[in-house]
Amino acid sequence: MPSGSTVTNHDSLPKVPNLPLTKKRRTSVRELHGLPESKSAPGQCLFPTLPLELLAEILIQTNSPRDVLSVARASKLLCSTLVCNPAADFIWRTIRKRCLPHALPEPTPNFSEAAYAAFVYDGGSCDVCKKDTKEFYASFATRIRLCRDSRCKKNIKRYLMDVTTIFKGHARDEIWIPYVESTHCFDLNIDKAWPENPTILMRKSEWERFRADYAAFSALSPPPSEGLRKACTDQIAKFPKVMELAVALQKWKCTYVTMHHTIKTKNETWAKALATQEGWNEHDLLNSQSYGSLHRHKNHVLEEVTLRVLPSVVLSDFLSIKPLVETQLLKMQTHRQNKENEASYRQRRDDVEQYYNRLRSAGTVVPSLYEFRKLSVMTTMQGSVTGSRPNSSGLAKDMKNSALVAELVAADLKTWMASAREKLSELLGFPKWRNASKTKLHPLDRITARFRCQGCGKVAKRYEKERCLDFAGVCAHECPSDDKKDKRPMDWSVDRFVKDEKASNAVARLLTLVGITDEDANAYNTVKMLGAHIRCLSCEHAFIVMDFPTLIGHSHRHDNMQAAILPKGEGPERAFAAGLSAKLMDMGSKPQKLRSEANYRCRHCVPAGESADASMDGEGRVSTGEPIAKDSHTEDSQTGNQKRRQRNKKSKLRSMDFNALRSHLKGLHGIEMVSDEDFFARP
């Protein structure tokens, strides 16, 4: 084939296999899921896409410029369509002429239709209390707005100034800024509007600005400039139109308020009649979500809630929502009944707690409040929220004065304690103890009966010094729940308690020293009379003395505590201060201040054969018997002060604040729980 031929031989071309495309064509979501284009996505609003003619027909039917304002502020698109578009002015104009109670007066040329509607209907902040309010302007000329608080209507006079006497009847020819258009603005009893109103009230802030311009305008020498005179004259010429509009709006507002009050009264009367007819509570009906919204909306748009008769059809605002109203009223009644039941149940529980506290104050051995509520008598009296509900108003009186209630409670307590007394008596070594003597104490009532909880190991605040429990403490003990979110204590069980051998043995040895037995009914009073004359012989390193309650707690520091009773007049130089540690550990500003004072010393650091005061000088140092030379030189004096500070740091007998004392006792002596016998306070 000649080289110049343009015919192509397709057979001579290489064959390329048809491979699938690696890049997929973009498709819309509708095509991907096979949805028709005509169906709109769920949740899409088509209202802004309506043509202006249809949008106008819808908005004109509202007869409310306030509703059109809300629509225009819904989105930028609607704002540009209704506010920024001059073609939409006819919508505002038509609605303004058809609004209730009657057409709004024509605006002045400085207002657009949308701005005029916002000027009339928008709310703002009260000029007195500065709180937001939806009320109309109290004065349209001065744009003063007041809320419904009567105090603001009285206090507005502070912000106004009466300049009537200054202009002497020539106000219309000399004033170009608006003032209060009518006495009716702030006083409903007087109704004189501009221009018949002789009173001229201005804002104080506007008067201060106006006075300077007015002085220059009315001056004879030098006369005002041509520009100032022309500007003020033009403003004076426009002033009557501004005041006429303000007066017209004030009359329109009065008509609106009157009509709103009339409509509101009729709707409330209709709601009362409806509630009576249906057997409902009027308050519940007006506060139900569905009818309450309807009622408030009708009052807002100045319409009555009633039957509306149209050609060939009768519409009712209420019939369509009646089933929903019934459901909501039933829910409100149920909620109210539940609140009453809960309040009654709470009151009964409070009455039971008061009765429990009276028993404890009388010295009766009772279980914890949580277990006390479980007694059959208390369960019946408390009732429940949904079950039986005794009369809570007379429960407290019956529990206080009824002998029958007292007998039933005593019987329940005796039954509850029977098994506990038997089990605890076995722990003390007296199973099934019986004795005919009336002078010998039951083993559980003896001062050697000491127990501890092996479940939590904790004690109530009244047993913090003893760190163990007697029988009454065992009954009232509460073990906290393992679940931190559950505030209820664990169920009481006697199996959680064991005998406190250390405390029981220490008390028994003390009774041996006194020469009495724990069976004696006066044993507690006898050992209590010893006071702080009990010395711990197991603390060989120091002279530790204490009283009987402190001895019980101190016994837990030794495996086999030995004690001795000191004769009267013998003891440490610094007396034992009972309750000092509890006072310092208490909450409050005064204990905190006492804790911060460096006024406490450790008794364990005082040798057993020496006195704290005898071995320490006035600065808290161990006395060595060597005289301190008085050097007149400044350098020697400074060196001596440094040496004294170093000795104070090394000395174990230095004065410390309470927090430092606790750290000292824990770190040096291994005492974690500070007690009264461990320290003393300097006077």
C-alpha positions, 0 to 999 in steps of 0.5 A, a space after each residue: 500500500 502506498 505510504 500516502 494512502 489515508 485508509 486505515 487497516 483495523 485488523 493491523 491494530 493491536 487488540 486491547 482487553 476491555 478492563 473494568 473502570 477503576 474510577 466510578 461515576 458519581 451518583 446522587 443519593 437518590 439514584 444510589 438508593 433508587 428513590 424517585 426525584 419527586 419525593 423530598 428528603 425527610 425533614 426538608 422544609 419547603 415553606 421558604 421555596 414557595 412563590 411570593 404570591 402563595 407565601 403572601 396568601 398564607 401570611 395575610 390570613 394570620 392578620 398579625 404583623 407579629 406572626 409575619 415578624 416571626 416568619 421573617 426572622 426564621 431564616 436569612 432566605 425568608 428575611 431577604 424575601 419579606 424584609 429586604 424585598 420591596 415587592 413584599 411591602 404589600 404583605 406588611 401593608 395588608 396585614 397592618 390594615 387587617 390586624 386586631 383590634 383595628 388597623 394600625 395608623 399609617 407610619 411616618 416616612 422614616 419607617 419601612 413597613 417591616 421596621 414599623 411592625 417591629 417598632 410596634 410589636 417587639 419587646 425589649 428591656 424595661 427602662 427601670 429594672 432592665 429585665 426583658 419584657 414583651 410589653 408594648 412601649 409605655 410611651 411610643 414618642 420617647 420609646 420608654 418600655 415598662 414591664 408589668 411590675 407596679 414598682 417600675 411604673 412608680 419608679 419611672 419618674 426618677 428617669 423623667 424631667 418635667 420641663 413644662 415651666 421652662 417653655 411657658 406654653 411655647 413647646 410646639 414652636 421650640 421643641 424638636 425632640 419627642 416627649 411623653 405624648 399622653 398622661 395616660 402612659 403612666 397614669 391610667 386615671 388621667 387621659 390627656 394626649 398631645 397637643 392638649 396635654 400641657 405636661 412636658 415630660 422628657 427623659 433626663 438623658 435626652 434633656 441634657 443633650 437637648 438643652 445645649 442645642 436649645 440654648 444655642 438655637 434660642 440665643 439672641 447674642 450671638 444669633 444661631 448659625 444658619 445651618 443650626 437654625 435650618 436644622 432645628 427648624 426642619 426638626 420642629 416642622 417634622 415634630 407634629 407628625 411624630 407626636 400624632 403617630 405616637 398619640 394614635 399608637 397610644 390609642 390603638 394600644 389602649 384598645 388592644 389592651 381592652 380587647 385582650 382583657 375581654 377575650 381573656 375573660 371570655 376564654 377563662 369563662 369558657 374554660 370554667 364552663 367546660 371543666 364543670 361540664 366534663 367534671 374536670 379541675 379548672 386549674 388542671 385544665 388551664 395548666 394541661 399542655 394541650 389545652 393550656 397552649 390553645 388557651 394562651 395562643 387564643 388570648 395572644 391572637 385575640 380569638 375566643 376558644 369556642 365553636 366556629 361555624 363555617 359554611 356547611 361545616 362546624 369546627 371546634 378548637 377543643 373537640 380535636 384535642 379532647 382525647 389528648 386533654 383527658 390523657 394529660 389530665 389523668 396524668 396530672 391527677 396521678 402525679 398529684 396523688 403520688 406527690 401527696 402519697 410521698 409527702 404523707 409517707 415522708 411525714 410518717 417516717 419522720 414521726 417514726 424517727 422522732 419516736 426512735 430518738 425519744 426511746 434513745 434519749 430515755 436510755 432504752 436499748 434499741 437497734 439502729 434506725 434502719 433496723 427499727 423501721 423493720 419492726 412489725 409495729 413500725 412497718 404498719 405505722 409507716 405504711 408505704 408509698 403505694 400500699 397502706 397509708 395510715 393517717 399521718 396527721 395523727 400518727 405522731 400524737 398516737 405514738 407519743 401518748 398511746 400506751 398500746 403502741 408503747 407495749 407493742 414496740 416493747 414486745 417487738 424490741 424484746 423479740 428482736 433482742 432475744 436472739 442477739 442476747 443469747 448469741 452475745 452471751 455465748 461469746 462472753 462465755 455465758 451460754 443460756 445464762 440464768 440467775 435468781 439474784 436481782 443484784 447481779 448484772 447480766 453478762 451483757 450489762 457488765 462493763 467487761 462486755 466489750 465487742 467489736 465488729 469484724 465486718 467493718 471494724 468501725 464504731 459510732 462517734 460516741 464510742 471513738 474513745 473506747 474503740 469498741 462497743 458495749 451491748 447497746 452499741 452492738 444493737 445500734 451498730 450500722 455497717 456501711 454498704 460495700 456499694 458506694 452508690 447505695 447509702 443504705 447500711 447493710 442488714 444487721 446480723 449478730 454473727 458479725 460481732 466478736 468479743 474484744 478480748 483486749 478491752 475485756 481483759 484490761 477492764 477485768 484487771 482494773 476491777 481486780 486492782 479495785 477489789 470488785 467484780 464485774 457482777 457488781 451493779 456499782 462497778 462502773 461508777 466505782 472505776 469512773 471515780 478513779 479519774 485520771 489515776 490509772 497508769 499504763 505499766 505496759 508503756 514502760 518508756 513513758 509515764 502514761 496516765 488516763 481515766 477509765 474510758 481512755 483505758 478501754 481504747 488504750 488497751 488495744 495498743 498492747 496484747 496484754 495491758 498491765 495497769 496500776 492505780 496511782 495514789 491521790 496526789 501522785 501523777 505527772 506534772 501536766 494533768 490529764 485533759 479528758 476530751 482534748 483530742 476530740 475537741 481538737 479533731 472537731 470541725 469548725 474555725 475555733 478547733 482549726 485555730 487551736 490545731 495551728 498553735 504550736 502548744 502541744 508536747 508528746 508524753 511518750 518523749 518524757 522519760 518515765 522517771 522524769 517530769 516534763 517541766 523539770 526536764 525542759 526550759 522555757 523554750 522547749 529544750 532539754 536542760 543540760 544544766 550548763 549556763 548559757 553565756 550572755 554575749 554582748 556581741 551581735 555575731 555571737 548572739 546570732 550564732 547562739 540563736 542558730 544553735 538554739 533553733 537547731 537544738 529545737 529541731 533535734 529535740 523530741 520535747 519541742 512544742 508542736 502544732 497538733 498536725 505536727 504532733 500527729 505526724 510525730 506520734 505516727 512516725 516515731 511512736 507508731 500511734 495512728 489514733 491520737 488520744 488524750 493520754 498521748 500529749 498535753 498542752 502548755 498553759 
